[in-house]
């Protein structure tokens, strides 16, 4: 079975620099477990962590994030 895409990390400073607004995407907060949430809801989703929140973003946004 193929491994899901890894979670990338994005600082608020880098988000502003790249012109990425994460607030428009579904997210879960600091009490969520990335592995558990991926299994339960997202599957092979593209996830970006910024601050204490993890956002499910489309591939075009995921590809913009360095790392």
MODELLER restraints for C-alpha pairs under 7 A, 6 or more apart:
rsr = mdl.restraints
at = mdl.atoms
rsr.add(forms.Gaussian(group=physical.xy_distance, feature=features.Distance(at['CA:4:A'], at['CA:44:A']), mean=4.82, stdev=0.5))
rsr.add(forms.Gaussian(group=physical.xy_distance, feature=features.Distance(at['CA:5:A'], at['CA:44:A']), mean=6.55, stdev=0.5))
rsr.add(forms.Gaussian(group=physical.xy_distance, feature=features.Distance(at['CA:5:A'], at['CA:46:A']), mean=6.22, stdev=0.5))
rsr.add(forms.Gaussian(group=physical.xy_distance, feature=features.Distance(at['CA:7:A'], at['CA:46:A']), mean=6.99, stdev=0.5))
rsr.add(forms.Gaussian(group=physical.xy_distance, feature=features.Distance(at['CA:7:A'], at['CA:47:A']), mean=4.98, stdev=0.5))
rsr.add(forms.Gaussian(group=physical.xy_distance, feature=features.Distance(at['CA:7:A'], at['CA:48:A']), mean=5.52, stdev=0.5))
rsr.add(forms.Gaussian(group=physical.xy_distance, feature=features.Distance(at['CA:7:A'], at['CA:49:A']), mean=6.83, stdev=0.5))
rsr.add(forms.Gaussian(group=physical.xy_distance, feature=features.Distance(at['CA:8:A'], at['CA:47:A']), mean=6.56, stdev=0.5))
rsr.add(forms.Gaussian(group=physical.xy_distance, feature=features.Distance(at['CA:8:A'], at['CA:48:A']), mean=4.84, stdev=0.5))
rsr.add(forms.Gaussian(group=physical.xy_distance, feature=features.Distance(at['CA:8:A'], at['CA:49:A']), mean=6.17, stdev=0.5))
rsr.add(forms.Gaussian(group=physical.xy_distance, feature=features.Distance(at['CA:8:A'], at['CA:67:A']), mean=6.52, stdev=0.5))
rsr.add(forms.Gaussian(group=physical.xy_distance, feature=features.Distance(at['CA:9:A'], at['CA:48:A']), mean=5.64, stdev=0.5))
rsr.add(forms.Gaussian(group=physical.xy_distance, feature=features.Distance(at['CA:9:A'], at['CA:49:A']), mean=4.80, stdev=0.5))
rsr.add(forms.Gaussian(group=physical.xy_distance, feature=features.Distance(at['CA:9:A'], at['CA:50:A']), mean=6.01, stdev=0.5))
rsr.add(forms.Gaussian(group=physical.xy_distance, feature=features.Distance(at['CA:10:A'], at['CA:48:A']), mean=6.75, stdev=0.5))
rsr.add(forms.Gaussian(group=physical.xy_distance, feature=features.Distance(at['CA:10:A'], at['CA:49:A']), mean=6.12, stdev=0.5))
rsr.add(forms.Gaussian(group=physical.xy_distance, feature=features.Distance(at['CA:10:A'], at['CA:50:A']), mean=5.05, stdev=0.5))
rsr.add(forms.Gaussian(group=physical.xy_distance, feature=features.Distance(at['CA:10:A'], at['CA:65:A']), mean=6.74, stdev=0.5))
rsr.add(forms.Gaussian(group=physical.xy_distance, feature=features.Distance(at['CA:11:A'], at['CA:50:A']), mean=5.70, stdev=0.5))
rsr.add(forms.Gaussian(group=physical.xy_distance, feature=features.Distance(at['CA:11:A'], at['CA:51:A']), mean=6.89, stdev=0.5))
rsr.add(forms.Gaussian(group=physical.xy_distance, feature=features.Distance(at['CA:12:A'], at['CA:50:A']), mean=6.85, stdev=0.5))
rsr.add(forms.Gaussian(group=physical.xy_distance, feature=features.Distance(at['CA:15:A'], at['CA:21:A']), mean=6.88, stdev=0.5))
rsr.add(forms.Gaussian(group=physical.xy_distance, feature=features.Distance(at['CA:22:A'], at['CA:55:A']), mean=6.96, stdev=0.5))
rsr.add(forms.Gaussian(group=physical.xy_distance, feature=features.Distance(at['CA:25:A'], at['CA:55:A']), mean=6.17, stdev=0.5))
rsr.add(forms.Gaussian(group=physical.xy_distance, feature=features.Distance(at['CA:25:A'], at['CA:56:A']), mean=6.15, stdev=0.5))
rsr.add(forms.Gaussian(group=physical.xy_distance, feature=features.Distance(at['CA:25:A'], at['CA:57:A']), mean=6.16, stdev=0.5))
rsr.add(forms.Gaussian(group=physical.xy_distance, feature=features.Distance(at['CA:26:A'], at['CA:55:A']), mean=5.77, stdev=0.5))
rsr.add(forms.Gaussian(group=physical.xy_distance, feature=features.Distance(at['CA:26:A'], at['CA:56:A']), mean=5.63, stdev=0.5))
rsr.add(forms.Gaussian(group=physical.xy_distance, feature=features.Distance(at['CA:27:A'], at['CA:53:A']), mean=6.53, stdev=0.5))
rsr.add(forms.Gaussian(group=physical.xy_distance, feature=features.Distance(at['CA:27:A'], at['CA:54:A']), mean=5.42, stdev=0.5))
rsr.add(forms.Gaussian(group=physical.xy_distance, feature=features.Distance(at['CA:27:A'], at['CA:55:A']), mean=4.28, stdev=0.5))
rsr.add(forms.Gaussian(group=physical.xy_distance, feature=features.Distance(at['CA:27:A'], at['CA:56:A']), mean=6.13, stdev=0.5))
rsr.add(forms.Gaussian(group=physical.xy_distance, feature=features.Distance(at['CA:28:A'], at['CA:53:A']), mean=5.79, stdev=0.5))
rsr.add(forms.Gaussian(group=physical.xy_distance, feature=features.Distance(at['CA:28:A'], at['CA:54:A']), mean=5.59, stdev=0.5))
rsr.add(forms.Gaussian(group=physical.xy_distance, feature=features.Distance(at['CA:28:A'], at['CA:55:A']), mean=6.80, stdev=0.5))
rsr.add(forms.Gaussian(group=physical.xy_distance, feature=features.Distance(at['CA:29:A'], at['CA:52:A']), mean=6.22, stdev=0.5))
rsr.add(forms.Gaussian(group=physical.xy_distance, feature=features.Distance(at['CA:29:A'], at['CA:53:A']), mean=4.60, stdev=0.5))
rsr.add(forms.Gaussian(group=physical.xy_distance, feature=features.Distance(at['CA:29:A'], at['CA:54:A']), mean=6.60, stdev=0.5))
rsr.add(forms.Gaussian(group=physical.xy_distance, feature=features.Distance(at['CA:30:A'], at['CA:52:A']), mean=4.98, stdev=0.5))
rsr.add(forms.Gaussian(group=physical.xy_distance, feature=features.Distance(at['CA:30:A'], at['CA:53:A']), mean=5.78, stdev=0.5))
rsr.add(forms.Gaussian(group=physical.xy_distance, feature=features.Distance(at['CA:45:A'], at['CA:56:A']), mean=6.55, stdev=0.5))
rsr.add(forms.Gaussian(group=physical.xy_distance, feature=features.Distance(at['CA:46:A'], at['CA:56:A']), mean=5.82, stdev=0.5))
rsr.add(forms.Gaussian(group=physical.xy_distance, feature=features.Distance(at['CA:46:A'], at['CA:57:A']), mean=5.66, stdev=0.5))
rsr.add(forms.Gaussian(group=physical.xy_distance, feature=features.Distance(at['CA:46:A'], at['CA:58:A']), mean=6.47, stdev=0.5))
rsr.add(forms.Gaussian(group=physical.xy_distance, feature=features.Distance(at['CA:46:A'], at['CA:59:A']), mean=6.38, stdev=0.5))
rsr.add(forms.Gaussian(group=physical.xy_distance, feature=features.Distance(at['CA:46:A'], at['CA:62:A']), mean=6.26, stdev=0.5))
rsr.add(forms.Gaussian(group=physical.xy_distance, feature=features.Distance(at['CA:47:A'], at['CA:54:A']), mean=6.51, stdev=0.5))
rsr.add(forms.Gaussian(group=physical.xy_distance, feature=features.Distance(at['CA:47:A'], at['CA:55:A']), mean=5.54, stdev=0.5))
rsr.add(forms.Gaussian(group=physical.xy_distance, feature=features.Distance(at['CA:47:A'], at['CA:56:A']), mean=4.75, stdev=0.5))
rsr.add(forms.Gaussian(group=physical.xy_distance, feature=features.Distance(at['CA:47:A'], at['CA:57:A']), mean=6.06, stdev=0.5))
rsr.add(forms.Gaussian(group=physical.xy_distance, feature=features.Distance(at['CA:48:A'], at['CA:54:A']), mean=5.63, stdev=0.5))
rsr.add(forms.Gaussian(group=physical.xy_distance, feature=features.Distance(at['CA:48:A'], at['CA:55:A']), mean=5.23, stdev=0.5))
rsr.add(forms.Gaussian(group=physical.xy_distance, feature=features.Distance(at['CA:48:A'], at['CA:56:A']), mean=6.61, stdev=0.5))
rsr.add(forms.Gaussian(group=physical.xy_distance, feature=features.Distance(at['CA:48:A'], at['CA:57:A']), mean=6.99, stdev=0.5))
rsr.add(forms.Gaussian(group=physical.xy_distance, feature=features.Distance(at['CA:49:A'], at['CA:55:A']), mean=6.20, stdev=0.5))
